[in-house]
């Protein structure tokens, strides 16, 4: 078993390779399809149809954006967390979907990535859903763990023999410091997920926006300290941004008087 790390549109792509099959530990963004296709043909020297499973850890554009398209092109199976509802449900969900795509494009701009179309379906239709501690069919040495907080349906995926775990956006890095992600919709569950990760005692942690690191008890302790106590959502960010602009205008007027 090999794990390849590819530079995606705005995130790391973790591709698991076996002699007879491959699995993506996340659904990538729509802009990553060409990168994957080239890597299979030029580096792995094998057809893209050897991709048998795509795990979707949560529904954000850089984690679910290419899942349906990959299934259409390869016949792979999509696996996600077992939930009765869609993440982007209803009118508010449609708006959140558009906001999340816009935020992903904003991040891409900050990273000097060329502008690309990353539109993807707001609703995921997986072939199989898994719950906490279940194993991935066909990849029986990989076990999923529910680690919500960033959203209500985040999955982490661990290779049991090597104790390497992929946690998607459970942990990010801000100004060279490990940090909770943004948004965190469920702060209490987020802290529980951090404690669950620590209790698993992984040998290394693979993070979509950081890479692979070995975390210390001090790292976990600091993350728990930094974890938000109230929901940090797109709505909160927009309100803060608008308040900041309004405050700036008021201060500007005050300075002139």
Backbone bond lengths (Angstrom), bond angles and torsions (degrees), N, CA, C in turn:
res aa  C-N    CA-C-N  psi(-1)  N-CA   C-N-CA  omega(-1)  CA-C   N-CA-C  phi
1 X - - - 1.450 - - 1.514 109.90 -
2 X 1.324 115.35 131.23 1.459 121.86 176.49 1.526 108.63 -124.64
3 X 1.320 115.55 146.63 1.459 120.53 172.97 1.523 107.85 -116.96
4 X 1.319 115.76 116.94 1.456 121.86 178.05 1.522 109.06 -97.30
5 X 1.320 116.27 140.10 1.462 121.65 177.96 1.521 108.27 -113.37
6 X 1.322 116.00 117.43 1.456 122.24 179.79 1.517 109.35 -109.69
7 X 1.319 116.28 147.67 1.459 120.68 174.70 1.516 109.19 -83.07
8 X 1.317 115.59 109.35 1.450 120.86 179.03 1.520 112.11 -85.67
9 X 1.318 115.38 -170.25 1.472 121.49 -176.58 1.530 110.32 -58.35
10 X 1.337 117.45 -50.93 1.469 119.41 175.99 1.530 111.37 -136.29
11 X 1.342 117.92 9.20 1.449 120.88 -175.34 1.517 110.16 -146.15
12 X 1.332 115.49 163.42 1.460 120.01 171.90 1.519 109.79 -77.44
13 X 1.326 115.52 141.70 1.462 122.08 176.44 1.522 107.61 -108.20
14 X 1.317 116.63 125.37 1.460 121.36 179.06 1.528 108.83 -107.42
15 X 1.331 114.51 112.45 1.460 122.31 -177.12 1.521 109.44 -111.48
16 X 1.314 116.40 123.18 1.465 122.73 179.97 1.525 108.49 -95.09
17 X 1.330 115.96 127.50 1.467 120.78 -177.70 1.529 110.89 -119.58
18 X 1.316 115.20 130.94 1.462 124.16 170.07 1.530 107.43 -120.24
19 X 1.319 118.42 165.40 1.470 119.59 179.94 1.528 113.63 -57.55
20 X 1.331 117.10 -30.32 1.466 119.93 -173.73 1.524 114.39 -116.46
21 X 1.337 118.51 2.34 1.466 119.80 -174.74 1.523 109.90 -168.77
22 X 1.341 114.99 163.36 1.464 121.22 177.53 1.525 109.32 -138.01
23 X 1.324 114.46 157.47 1.466 121.06 178.69 1.519 109.44 -142.16
24 X 1.324 115.83 137.20 1.456 121.55 172.62 1.517 109.05 -95.15
25 X 1.333 116.36 131.04 1.448 120.29 -179.61 1.521 112.69 -79.58
26 X 1.318 117.39 0.61 1.460 122.05 173.65 1.520 109.32 -162.20
27 X 1.345 114.74 166.70 1.456 119.97 -172.40 1.507 116.26 -87.81
28 X 1.346 118.30 2.72 1.473 123.23 174.93 1.532 111.66 59.03
29 X 1.322 115.32 -172.64 1.458 120.80 172.37 1.522 108.47 -108.09
30 X 1.303 115.83 163.32 1.467 120.18 -179.04 1.536 110.70 -58.84
31 X 1.324 116.25 -30.65 1.463 120.57 -178.37 1.518 113.14 -72.13
32 X 1.334 118.16 -9.19 1.465 121.33 -176.05 1.528 114.01 -90.66
33 X 1.304 117.82 -3.02 1.468 119.13 -175.55 1.527 111.81 -60.41
34 X 1.321 117.60 -46.74 1.469 120.71 -178.13 1.524 110.75 -62.06
35 X 1.325 116.85 -38.92 1.464 121.75 178.36 1.529 110.54 -60.89
36 X 1.315 116.64 -45.30 1.467 120.89 179.29 1.515 111.27 -65.40
37 X 1.310 116.13 -44.83 1.467 120.77 -179.48 1.529 110.94 -59.87
38 X 1.313 116.93 -43.70 1.460 121.25 179.31 1.518 111.44 -66.20
39 X 1.331 117.05 -40.47 1.462 120.58 -179.18 1.524 110.85 -64.13
40 X 1.310 117.62 -41.54 1.468 120.74 178.19 1.525 111.19 -63.40
41 X 1.317 116.38 -46.37 1.465 119.60 -174.59 1.528 112.90 -75.85
42 X 1.346 117.23 -41.60 1.462 120.40 -173.02 1.519 113.62 -91.22
43 X 1.318 117.89 -35.75 1.465 121.37 -175.41 1.526 112.58 -98.79
44 X 1.320 116.25 -48.73 1.466 119.07 -178.07 1.521 112.65 -83.41
45 X 1.330 117.11 -20.59 1.465 122.63 -178.17 1.529 110.84 56.41
46 X 1.317 114.72 46.33 1.460 119.68 178.96 1.526 108.65 -147.48
47 X 1.324 118.19 158.41 1.463 120.10 -176.44 1.527 111.90 -72.83
48 X 1.306 115.53 151.18 1.453 120.76 177.95 1.528 111.56 -62.68
49 X 1.326 116.02 -22.97 1.468 120.45 178.55 1.527 112.55 -66.24
50 X 1.335 117.99 -9.89 1.468 120.58 173.94 1.523 111.63 -72.81
51 X 1.329 116.68 -9.33 1.464 120.71 173.98 1.530 107.75 -74.67
52 X 1.323 116.26 113.13 1.457 121.16 -173.48 1.525 114.02 -103.89
53 X 1.326 117.06 -27.64 1.471 120.78 -176.94 1.524 109.76 -139.80
54 X 1.316 115.63 137.91 1.467 122.73 170.26 1.520 107.28 -123.46
55 X 1.328 115.95 118.82 1.465 120.64 174.74 1.529 108.25 -88.12
56 X 1.315 116.57 133.75 1.463 121.17 173.50 1.523 107.06 -109.50
57 X 1.334 116.21 107.74 1.462 119.88 -175.38 1.524 112.62 -73.74
58 X 1.333 116.81 -32.94 1.455 122.21 175.09 1.519 107.35 -165.90
59 X 1.327 117.45 176.62 1.453 120.10 -164.25 1.523 116.15 -93.62
60 X 1.301 119.57 9.49 1.464 119.91 -179.21 1.536 111.54 -69.37
61 X 1.344 117.71 157.72 1.465 121.49 -169.75 1.521 115.46 -56.78
62 X 1.342 117.81 -32.71 1.461 120.69 -177.63 1.524 112.64 -91.72
63 X 1.337 116.48 10.69 1.462 120.70 179.78 1.524 112.60 -129.87
64 X 1.315 116.42 -17.79 1.464 120.32 179.79 1.521 112.64 -128.29
65 X 1.335 116.57 -7.37 1.461 120.77 -167.93 1.510 117.06 -62.79
66 X 1.340 117.50 -26.97 1.465 119.31 -176.13 1.533 112.48 -108.65
67 X 1.321 117.19 0.79 1.469 120.51 -171.67 1.528 112.74 -60.29
68 X 1.327 117.16 -53.02 1.462 119.78 -178.58 1.527 111.58 -63.16
69 X 1.328 115.60 -39.61 1.470 119.67 -179.02 1.529 110.87 -66.06
70 X 1.329 116.74 -40.14 1.472 120.31 177.06 1.523 111.14 -63.84
71 X 1.304 117.03 -39.22 1.472 119.44 177.62 1.529 110.79 -64.63
72 X 1.321 115.76 -40.09 1.468 119.43 178.20 1.518 111.20 -62.66
73 X 1.335 117.76 -39.16 1.457 122.38 -175.64 1.528 113.56 -83.21
74 X 1.324 117.93 -28.16 1.468 120.16 -171.82 1.528 114.73 -120.84
75 X 1.331 116.87 -18.45 1.456 119.30 -174.42 1.522 113.52 79.63
76 X 1.340 117.74 12.21 1.464 121.65 -179.36 1.530 110.70 -66.20
77 X 1.327 116.30 162.98 1.453 122.54 177.42 1.529 109.12 -96.44
78 X 1.324 116.12 139.13 1.460 121.97 176.00 1.521 108.90 -99.87
79 X 1.327 115.58 129.66 1.468 121.97 178.87 1.524 108.84 -119.92
80 X 1.323 116.06 135.32 1.462 120.12 177.46 1.519 109.74 -144.48
81 X 1.340 115.12 -179.51 1.457 121.22 177.86 1.531 110.04 -72.07
82 X 1.309 115.72 147.44 1.464 120.29 -179.58 1.527 110.15 -78.63
83 X 1.322 115.68 111.68 1.458 122.48 177.21 1.527 109.19 -139.43
84 X 1.329 115.27 145.48 1.464 119.86 -178.45 1.522 112.50 -83.15
85 X 1.307 116.86 -17.98 1.461 120.96 -178.16 1.527 110.24 -120.60
86 X 1.322 114.62 162.57 1.451 120.74 174.68 1.534 109.19 -84.35
87 X 1.333 116.47 147.29 1.463 120.00 177.99 1.526 110.80 -63.89
88 X 1.329 116.52 -46.72 1.458 120.76 178.67 1.530 108.66 -95.57
89 X 1.319 116.35 76.98 1.456 120.74 -174.88 1.526 110.75 -108.75
90 X 1.312 116.04 140.05 1.455 121.12 176.57 1.523 113.21 75.05
91 X 1.325 114.51 -171.08 1.464 121.01 -177.60 1.532 110.49 -64.40
92 X 1.347 116.95 -44.30 1.463 120.16 178.78 1.522 110.85 -62.52
93 X 1.323 115.95 -36.36 1.458 119.93 178.65 1.517 112.28 -65.12
94 X 1.316 116.65 -40.26 1.464 120.47 178.30 1.532 110.63 -63.06
95 X 1.324 115.16 -40.95 1.461 119.22 177.93 1.523 110.69 -65.30
96 X 1.344 116.63 -43.39 1.466 120.58 179.07 1.522 111.53 -62.02
97 X 1.328 116.61 -36.80 1.464 122.19 177.88 1.529 110.54 -60.60
98 X 1.325 115.92 -46.15 1.462 120.71 179.32 1.534 110.50 -65.03
99 X 1.337 116.36 -42.33 1.473 120.41 179.50 1.526 110.39 -62.20
100 X 1.335 117.29 -43.97 1.465 120.62 -178.10 1.528 111.70 -65.32
101 X 1.321 117.38 -37.67 1.463 120.21 175.82 1.527 109.97 -65.57
102 X 1.320 116.06 -41.46 1.470 120.40 178.69 1.521 111.05 -63.19
103 X 1.327 116.86 -41.35 1.461 120.80 178.38 1.531 111.15 -64.35
104 X 1.330 116.12 -40.21 1.472 119.90 177.99 1.525 110.77 -62.11
105 X 1.319 116.62 -41.34 1.471 120.15 177.79 1.520 111.15 -67.24
106 X 1.336 116.61 -34.74 1.466 120.52 176.65 1.528 110.13 -64.23
107 X 1.343 116.50 -43.92 1.463 120.51 177.09 1.527 110.11 -60.82
108 X 1.333 116.36 -43.26 1.465 120.62 179.09 1.527 110.88 -59.20
109 X 1.333 116.21 -39.78 1.459 120.20 177.36 1.519 111.99 -63.20
110 X 1.334 116.39 -41.81 1.462 121.06 177.69 1.529 111.48 -62.92
111 X 1.339 115.81 -29.33 1.464 121.12 -179.96 1.530 112.05 -90.96
112 X 1.336 116.13 6.02 1.472 122.44 -179.70 1.524 112.59 61.04
113 X 1.315 116.09 33.72 1.452 120.29 175.19 1.521 109.52 -83.07
114 X 1.327 118.32 145.52 1.468 119.69 176.01 1.521 110.35 -65.38
115 X 1.286 116.68 143.59 1.464 121.10 -177.82 1.531 110.02 -67.34
116 X 1.325 116.42 128.84 1.465 121.26 -178.86 1.522 110.12 -135.52
117 X 1.321 114.68 161.98 1.456 120.61 176.57 1.528 109.00 -80.29
118 X 1.334 117.63 116.01 1.462 120.18 179.04 1.534 111.24 -118.70
119 X 1.322 115.94 19.45 1.473 119.23 178.67 1.532 109.53 -62.10
120 X 1.317 116.57 140.37 1.464 121.85 -179.42 1.526 108.56 -151.03
121 X 1.332 118.54 161.95 1.471 120.62 -178.67 1.524 111.74 -61.77
122 X 1.325 116.06 139.27 1.455 120.77 -179.89 1.528 112.06 -73.78
123 X 1.314 116.84 -23.50 1.463 120.88 -178.51 1.521 109.98 -109.10
124 X 1.317 116.15 131.23 1.457 122.29 178.01 1.524 109.57 -94.06
125 X 1.330 115.12 138.50 1.466 120.85 177.29 1.529 108.03 -123.75
126 X 1.332 116.38 84.22 1.473 120.40 -176.14 1.522 112.23 -73.43
127 X 1.311 115.13 158.10 1.465 120.65 173.80 1.523 111.09 -82.38
128 X 1.330 115.04 -25.54 1.462 120.01 -177.29 1.520 108.65 -152.27
129 X 1.337 116.57 138.28 1.453 120.86 173.58 1.524 108.82 -115.11
130 X 1.335 115.39 144.21 1.457 121.12 -178.35 1.521 110.20 -124.60
131 X 1.320 115.62 153.26 1.450 121.73 175.76 1.519 109.65 -113.06
132 X 1.302 115.92 177.94 1.456 123.06 -172.87 1.534 112.49 -52.62
133 X 1.323 115.31 129.34 1.465 125.53 173.57 1.528 114.41 75.63
134 X 1.331 117.18 7.70 1.462 118.71 174.42 1.524 110.12 -79.15
135 X 1.342 115.46 155.60 1.458 121.56 179.52 1.526 109.84 -97.95
136 X 1.330 115.48 153.69 1.464 121.14 -177.91 1.523 109.62 -83.01
137 X 1.318 118.63 118.74 1.473 120.86 179.65 1.527 111.63 -58.18
138 X 1.332 114.95 132.30 1.457 120.46 -178.11 1.511 113.10 87.22
139 X 1.331 115.92 -17.81 1.463 122.22 176.08 1.537 106.96 -132.34
140 X 1.323 114.60 64.60 1.458 121.23 -166.97 1.524 114.34 -69.61
141 X 1.323 117.57 -7.72 1.463 120.00 175.82 1.528 111.59 -92.00
142 X 1.332 116.45 7.12 1.468 121.96 177.86 1.523 109.54 -115.61
143 X 1.334 115.97 131.21 1.458 122.86 -177.47 1.523 109.72 -123.36
144 X 1.338 116.38 139.66 1.460 120.36 -179.89 1.526 110.27 -97.87
145 X 1.325 114.62 149.11 1.463 122.17 175.84 1.524 108.37 -132.38
146 X 1.310 116.18 133.04 1.458 120.14 176.59 1.521 108.93 -76.81
147 X 1.331 116.00 123.20 1.468 121.55 -178.33 1.534 110.09 -132.91
148 X 1.328 117.45 63.37 1.471 120.46 -176.07 1.518 112.52 -71.79
149 X 1.307 113.99 168.80 1.456 122.28 179.47 1.514 110.20 143.26
150 X 1.334 114.93 -57.52 1.466 120.51 173.16 1.528 108.60 -58.64
151 X 1.323 117.09 -47.18 1.461 124.57 166.30 1.527 106.54 -133.50
152 X 1.323 117.16 -171.29 1.467 119.53 -179.32 1.529 112.84 -89.34
153 X 1.331 118.11 -0.33 1.467 120.34 -171.02 1.521 114.05 -137.39
154 X 1.314 117.48 27.29 1.460 120.40 -177.92 1.533 111.67 -69.47
155 X 1.318 114.86 136.76 1.457 122.08 174.49 1.527 109.98 -114.51
156 X 1.313 115.97 145.46 1.460 122.36 166.25 1.522 107.02 -117.00
157 X 1.337 116.37 152.51 1.460 120.55 -172.89 1.524 108.94 -130.85
158 X 1.335 116.35 122.95 1.464 120.66 -176.18 1.522 112.16 -115.11
159 X 1.349 114.58 134.61 1.459 120.37 169.87 1.523 106.68 -85.23
160 X 1.315 116.50 107.76 1.460 121.19 -169.93 1.534 112.98 -62.93
161 X 1.333 120.48 -44.22 1.473 119.02 -178.51 1.532 113.65 -60.03
162 X 1.330 117.54 -39.55 1.466 120.40 -177.07 1.522 113.25 -98.12
163 X 1.356 117.02 -11.49 1.463 122.87 -178.03 1.528 111.60 56.95
164 X 1.318 116.06 40.86 1.458 122.63 170.52 1.523 106.87 -101.39
165 X 1.317 116.93 130.35 1.458 120.37 -174.73 1.526 110.88 -125.75
166 X 1.332 114.93 135.69 1.461 121.59 175.38 1.521 108.08 -98.19
167 X 1.348 117.02 123.95 1.459 120.96 -175.02 1.524 113.35 -115.54
168 X 1.325 117.37 9.40 1.469 121.92 177.88 1.530 111.20 55.19
169 X 1.356 117.58 -113.72 1.468 121.72 -175.86 1.523 112.98 -105.30
170 X 1.314 117.99 17.77 1.467 119.67 178.80 1.524 110.81 -59.70
171 X 1.334 115.69 -33.34 1.465 121.83 178.81 1.520 108.03 -135.88
172 X 1.324 116.29 135.16 1.465 121.14 176.32 1.526 107.81 -125.28
173 X 1.302 116.79 -169.08 1.463 120.91 177.91 1.520 108.08 -134.42
174 X 1.325 115.34 128.92 1.463 122.14 177.75 1.520 108.14 -125.25
175 X 1.334 115.81 120.31 1.471 121.29 -178.46 1.529 111.47 52.27
176 X 1.322 114.71 48.91 1.469 123.27 176.35 1.530 113.85 67.20
177 X 1.326 116.61 15.73 1.462 120.65 -179.38 1.521 109.40 -122.81
178 X 1.350 117.02 132.21 1.452 120.58 175.14 1.521 109.40 -59.85
179 X 1.340 115.41 137.16 1.459 119.30 -169.44 1.522 110.81 -149.66
180 X 1.334 118.53 155.14 1.460 120.42 168.44 1.529 109.69 -61.21
181 X 1.306 117.89 155.40 1.470 120.52 -178.92 1.526 111.13 -79.56
182 X 1.293 115.27 173.78 1.453 121.96 166.53 1.522 107.11 -127.16
183 X 1.312 118.63 128.88 1.460 128.23 1.70 1.527 112.63 -83.70
184 X 1.347 115.68 168.24 1.462 122.98 165.86 1.528 105.88 -125.42
185 X 1.317 116.15 103.89 1.459 120.25 -176.58 1.520 112.43 -79.17
186 X 1.321 116.80 -29.92 1.462 121.45 -174.32 1.524 109.22 -127.87
187 X 1.331 117.73 84.10 1.466 120.56 -171.32 1.521 114.57 -62.02
188 X 1.321 118.18 -38.33 1.467 119.27 -179.91 1.526 110.96 -67.30
189 X 1.327 116.22 -42.18 1.462 119.49 177.42 1.521 111.01 -66.66
190 X 1.329 115.91 -32.52 1.466 119.09 178.04 1.525 110.74 -61.22
191 X 1.320 117.05 -45.91 1.464 120.34 178.73 1.534 110.79 -62.16
192 X 1.330 116.01 -40.91 1.467 119.44 178.10 1.528 110.75 -62.30
193 X 1.318 116.34 -36.73 1.462 119.90 179.12 1.523 111.35 -66.82
194 X 1.324 117.04 -39.67 1.467 120.32 175.52 1.525 110.92 -61.07
195 X 1.330 115.96 -43.07 1.468 120.07 179.59 1.524 110.73 -66.46
196 X 1.323 116.43 -36.85 1.468 119.76 177.02 1.524 110.43 -63.87
197 X 1.326 116.37 -44.73 1.462 120.38 178.07 1.521 110.36 -59.02
198 X 1.301 116.96 -46.15 1.467 120.48 179.75 1.525 111.35 -61.32
199 X 1.341 116.71 -39.89 1.463 120.38 -178.56 1.522 112.54 -67.03
200 X 1.329 116.55 -25.27 1.471 120.26 178.44 1.527 111.56 -72.08
201 X 1.320 116.79 -19.03 1.459 123.66 179.20 1.540 112.20 50.13
202 X 1.340 115.77 55.32 1.466 118.20 179.49 1.524 111.74 -66.83
203 X 1.318 116.03 149.38 1.471 119.96 175.47 1.525 111.32 -70.49
204 X 1.330 116.04 -32.17 1.459 120.18 175.28 1.516 109.22 -153.63
205 X 1.337 114.72 156.78 1.460 121.97 -177.92 1.522 108.28 -121.21
206 X 1.328 116.16 123.78 1.462 122.58 177.79 1.525 108.54 -97.34
207 X 1.336 116.06 124.31 1.463 122.27 -174.95 1.524 109.43 -123.32
208 X 1.318 115.72 136.17 1.460 120.35 -173.06 1.519 113.36 -61.01
209 X 1.330 117.34 -32.07 1.458 119.87 -175.40 1.530 112.77 -115.75
210 X 1.315 116.35 13.60 1.462 120.97 179.24 1.516 111.53 -127.17
211 X 1.326 116.64 -47.78 1.457 121.83 -173.05 1.517 108.73 119.93
212 X 1.323 117.33 -153.63 1.457 121.97 -177.38 1.525 109.82 -112.55
213 X 1.322 115.59 124.85 1.457 121.77 -178.35 1.523 110.03 -138.34
214 X 1.318 115.61 158.98 1.458 121.59 168.26 1.523 107.50 -98.29
215 X 1.331 116.46 121.07 1.451 120.94 -176.89 1.522 110.97 -93.07
216 X 1.317 115.15 145.25 1.459 121.29 178.42 1.526 109.91 -100.77
217 X 1.331 115.93 167.87 1.461 119.91 175.31 1.525 110.33 -60.26
218 X 1.319 116.84 -33.44 1.459 120.90 177.66 1.528 111.08 -65.18
219 X 1.340 116.18 -37.25 1.470 119.94 177.01 1.528 110.52 -61.71
220 X 1.320 116.42 -47.50 1.465 120.21 179.93 1.527 110.92 -62.69
221 X 1.323 116.57 -43.01 1.463 120.57 -179.39 1.527 110.78 -59.91
222 X 1.337 117.35 -42.85 1.458 120.62 -179.74 1.521 111.39 -68.04
223 X 1.332 116.63 -38.97 1.464 120.04 177.82 1.526 110.79 -62.21
224 X 1.320 117.40 -39.58 1.460 121.19 178.31 1.528 111.06 -66.49
225 X 1.328 116.44 -36.97 1.463 120.33 176.40 1.526 110.41 -65.29
226 X 1.323 116.57 -41.68 1.465 121.85 -176.27 1.532 113.25 -80.23
227 X 1.324 117.27 -12.85 1.463 120.72 -176.66 1.533 110.28 -62.77
228 X 1.324 118.21 137.59 1.471 120.39 -178.85 1.521 111.85 -66.11
229 X 1.311 116.17 150.22 1.464 121.52 176.82 1.523 111.48 -98.02
230 X 1.328 116.04 -15.89 1.466 122.38 175.97 1.520 108.60 -123.29
231 X 1.327 117.62 154.38 1.468 119.69 179.31 1.521 112.19 -55.14
232 X 1.321 115.63 132.26 1.466 122.44 174.98 1.524 106.58 -111.79
233 X 1.326 116.20 97.58 1.457 121.54 -172.80 1.520 111.00 -117.44
234 X 1.329 115.46 171.86 1.457 119.96 176.10 1.526 110.80 -58.63
235 X 1.320 115.82 -37.35 1.465 120.33 179.19 1.525 110.58 -61.29
236 X 1.340 116.12 -44.44 1.460 120.57 178.79 1.524 110.30 -61.42
237 X 1.334 116.40 -43.01 1.458 120.56 -178.95 1.521 111.51 -62.55
238 X 1.338 116.44 -42.22 1.466 120.55 -179.24 1.528 110.28 -65.80
239 X 1.351 116.45 -42.35 1.467 120.08 178.95 1.525 110.39 -61.88
240 X 1.350 115.97 -43.92 1.467 119.72 178.73 1.523 111.20 -61.76
241 X 1.343 115.10 -41.74 1.458 119.04 -179.20 1.527 110.59 -63.85
242 X 1.345 116.01 -44.29 1.460 119.71 -179.87 1.522 110.94 -65.56
243 X 1.333 117.05 -41.48 1.458 120.25 178.01 1.525 110.76 -62.46
244 X 1.324 116.09 -39.57 1.455 120.61 178.46 1.514 111.67 -61.71
245 X 1.332 115.53 -42.56 1.468 119.59 179.72 1.522 110.67 -67.05
246 X 1.351 115.82 -42.28 1.457 118.97 179.25 1.520 110.97 -64.33
247 X 1.346 115.71 -42.26 1.458 120.11 178.71 1.527 110.35 -62.30
248 X 1.337 115.76 -41.15 1.454 120.17 178.92 1.524 111.87 -61.06
249 X 1.344 115.53 -39.93 1.461 119.48 178.97 1.534 110.86 -65.95
250 X 1.357 114.28 -41.65 1.466 117.58 -179.61 1.522 111.16 -64.55
251 X 1.326 115.48 -42.28 1.455 119.54 178.32 1.516 111.86 -64.03
252 X 1.332 114.68 -36.61 1.467 119.44 178.15 1.517 111.00 -63.30
253 X 1.339 115.77 -43.09 1.457 119.79 178.68 1.526 110.68 -64.62
254 X 1.350 115.37 -39.58 1.448 119.99 -179.00 1.531 110.40 -65.28
255 X 1.336 115.90 -37.59 1.460 119.51 -179.05 1.533 110.98 -64.76
256 X 1.336 115.68 -33.43 1.456 119.70 -176.50 1.526 112.32 -76.58
257 X 1.313 116.72 -24.53 1.455 120.57 -174.74 1.528 112.09 -77.54
